């Protein structure tokens, strides 16, 4: 799929193996992405598919993603995450109350589903895992958020993911517990202008929009994965990698 759509504050480009969100002016971002995780000002945020057990990615995931970004013609500061989920199964939800607007992009696969506290399977010194099916989420918010509110937005998005997984009955791949995510999830929050909204907790309208957009995106992504075997269907997990 090759498509490009312009939203007032960002451009979305969907390639066969990559979702690219570009900003006309650098936007404040918070994530734990492989490339430029933490707080930064980003020109682009990308979610890139890695096919199979790619040895180059496993050896140097950051280098691999930077090379992929160059191949896409991207310049400037790039926040980059990886998944094995196909981009044709991207879920996108936008919500607005006329003042605030949020958009959540999600690729959802649960072959790597885990519950928080499940036994560890990888030692810290080992090289990167192959990009298993995972839940990657990118959420944009306008009005913008100060840093402390961006941290709170990460919490809200995480809760939304957990709710969607619980409602679908997704089980951990290594225990009898219900999954709270996968072992390789990533979330990125992007503030589209200066930090005008100090709070975004669940009592606020912005928090409501963030939570509902994130929950619906994961729910829709789960429905996609259950029909394409990109992850887990309700009531049972597919462990395709």
C-alpha positions in Angstrom: 0.0 0.0 0.0 1.4 3.4 -1.0 -0.6 6.3 0.3 0.0 9.8 1.6 -2.5 11.9 3.5 -2.1 15.4 4.9 -3.4 16.4 8.3 -3.1 20.0 9.3 -0.1 19.3 11.6 1.4 16.2 10.1 1.7 14.1 7.0 1.0 10.3 7.0 2.7 8.1 4.5 2.0 4.4 4.4 4.4 2.2 2.5 4.3 -1.6 2.2 6.6 -2.0 5.1 6.5 1.3 7.0 4.3 3.9 8.5 5.9 7.3 8.3 4.4 10.3 10.2 6.2 13.6 9.3 5.9 17.0 10.8 6.3 20.4 9.1 8.0 21.7 12.2 9.8 19.4 14.7 7.4 18.0 17.3 8.1 17.0 20.9 8.1 13.2 21.2 8.4 10.7 24.0 8.9 7.0 23.5 11.2 4.1 24.2 11.7 3.5 20.5 15.0 1.8 19.3 16.1 5.0 17.6 15.9 8.3 19.5 13.8 7.0 22.4 13.2 9.2 25.4 12.3 12.9 24.9 13.3 14.5 21.7 12.2 16.9 19.0 11.4 14.8 15.9 10.9 15.4 12.2 9.5 11.9 11.6 8.2 9.0 13.6 8.3 5.6 11.8 7.0 2.1 12.6 8.9 -0.2 10.3 8.2 -3.8 9.5 11.1 -6.3 9.7 10.6 -9.5 7.8 11.4 -12.8 9.5 14.4 -13.4 11.6 16.6 -10.7 9.9 20.2 -11.3 11.2 21.2 -7.7 10.4 18.4 -6.3 12.5 19.1 -8.7 15.4 22.7 -7.7 15.4 22.3 -4.0 15.1 18.6 -2.9 15.3 19.4 0.8 15.6 21.7 0.8 12.5 19.1 -1.3 10.6 16.3 1.2 11.3 18.5 4.2 10.4 19.4 2.5 7.1 15.7 1.8 6.4 14.9 5.5 7.1 17.6 6.6 4.6 16.0 4.2 2.1 12.7 6.0 2.6 14.3 9.3 1.9 13.8 10.7 5.4 16.1 13.4 6.7 16.3 15.1 10.1 15.6 13.6 13.5 13.8 10.3 13.3 12.1 8.2 16.0 11.9 4.6 14.8 10.3 1.4 16.2 10.1 -2.0 14.6 7.5 -4.8 14.3 6.8 -8.0 12.3 3.2 -7.0 11.7 2.3 -6.1 8.2 1.4 -2.4 7.6 -1.8 -3.4 5.7 -3.2 -4.2 9.1 -2.5 -0.7 10.5 -5.4 0.7 12.7 -5.9 4.4 12.8 -8.4 6.3 15.0 -8.9 10.1 15.2 -11.1 11.7 17.8 -11.9 15.4 18.5 -14.2 17.4 20.7 -13.7 20.6 18.6 -10.9 21.8 20.8 -8.6 18.9 21.3 -7.8 16.3 18.7 -5.9 13.0 19.1 -4.9 10.3 16.5 -3.7 6.9 17.4 -1.9 4.6 15.0 -1.5 0.9 16.0 -0.1 -2.3 14.6 -1.2 -5.2 16.7 0.1 -8.7 16.9 0.0 -11.0 19.9 2.2 -14.0 19.1 4.6 -12.5 21.7 1.8 -11.9 24.3 2.9 -11.7 27.9 1.5 -10.7 31.3 3.5 -8.3 33.4 5.6 -10.3 35.8 5.9 -13.4 33.5 9.3 -15.2 33.7 12.0 -13.5 31.7 13.2 -15.3 28.5 16.1 -13.1 27.4 19.3 -12.1 29.3 20.2 -8.4 29.2 23.5 -9.0 27.5 22.0 -10.9 24.6 21.5 -9.3 21.2 18.2 -7.9 20.1 15.3 -10.3 19.6 13.9 -10.8 16.1 10.9 -8.4 15.7 8.1 -10.6 16.9 4.5 -9.6 16.4 4.0 -6.8 18.8 1.8 -3.9 19.7 3.3 -0.6 18.5 1.3 2.6 19.1 1.9 6.2 18.0 -0.4 8.8 19.4 -0.5 12.5 18.4 -2.1 15.1 20.6 -3.2 18.7 20.0 -3.3 21.0 21.9 0.2 20.1 22.8 1.4 18.6 26.1 4.2 19.6 28.5 6.7 16.9 29.3 4.9 15.8 32.5 1.6 15.4 30.7 3.3 13.4 27.9 4.4 10.9 30.6 0.8 10.7 31.9 -0.4 10.2 28.3 1.9 7.1 28.1 0.2 5.8 31.2 -3.3 6.3 29.6 -2.3 4.7 26.3 -0.8 1.7 28.2 -4.1 1.3 30.2 -6.0 1.4 27.0 -3.9 -1.4 25.5 -4.4 -3.5 28.6 -8.2 -3.0 28.6 -8.4 -4.0 24.9 -6.4 -7.2 25.5 -8.3 -8.1 28.7 -11.7 -7.7 26.9 -10.5 -9.9 24.0 -9.3 -12.6 26.5 -5.7 -12.6 25.1 -3.6 -15.1 27.1 0.1 -14.9 27.9 2.2 -17.1 25.6 4.2 -18.4 28.6 1.7 -18.6 31.4 -2.0 -19.0 32.2 -2.4 -15.3 32.9 -4.2 -12.8 30.8 -1.8 -10.8 28.7 -1.2 -7.1 29.5 0.9 -6.6 26.3 3.7 -8.3 24.5 7.4 -8.5 25.3 8.3 -6.0 22.6 5.7 -3.3 22.7 6.5 0.4 22.0 4.5 3.6 22.5 5.3 7.0 21.2 3.5 10.2 22.2 3.8 13.3 20.0 2.9 16.8 21.1 1.9 18.7 18.0 2.4 22.2 19.4 3.6 23.9 22.5 2.5 22.4 25.8 -0.9 24.1 26.3 -2.7 21.4 28.2 -1.1 20.7 31.6 -3.2 17.7 32.4 -4.5 14.7 30.5 -5.6 12.3 33.2 -8.7 10.2 33.0 -10.8 13.0 34.6 -10.0 15.3 31.7 -11.6 15.5 28.2 -8.2 15.2 26.6 -7.5 12.1 28.7 -10.8 10.6 27.6 -9.9 11.2 23.9 -6.4 9.7 24.4 -7.8 6.6 26.2 -10.7 6.0 23.8 -8.6 6.5 20.6 -5.8 4.2 21.9 -8.3 1.5 23.1 -10.3 1.5 19.9 -7.1 1.4 17.8 -5.9 -1.7 19.6 -9.3 -3.3 19.5 -9.5 -2.8 15.8 -6.0 -4.0 15.4 -6.9 -7.2 17.3 -9.8 -7.7 14.9 -7.4 -7.4 12.0 -4.9 -9.8 13.4 -7.5 -12.4 14.2 -8.5 -12.5 10.5 -5.0 -12.4 9.0 -3.1 -14.5 11.6 -0.8 -11.6 12.4 -1.3 -12.1 16.1 -3.9 -13.5 18.4 -7.6 -14.1 18.0 -9.9 -13.8 21.0 -9.8 -17.0 23.0 -6.5 -18.2 21.7 -3.1 -17.0 20.6 -1.4 -17.5 17.3 2.4 -17.6 17.6 3.3 -16.8 14.1 6.6 -14.9 13.9 
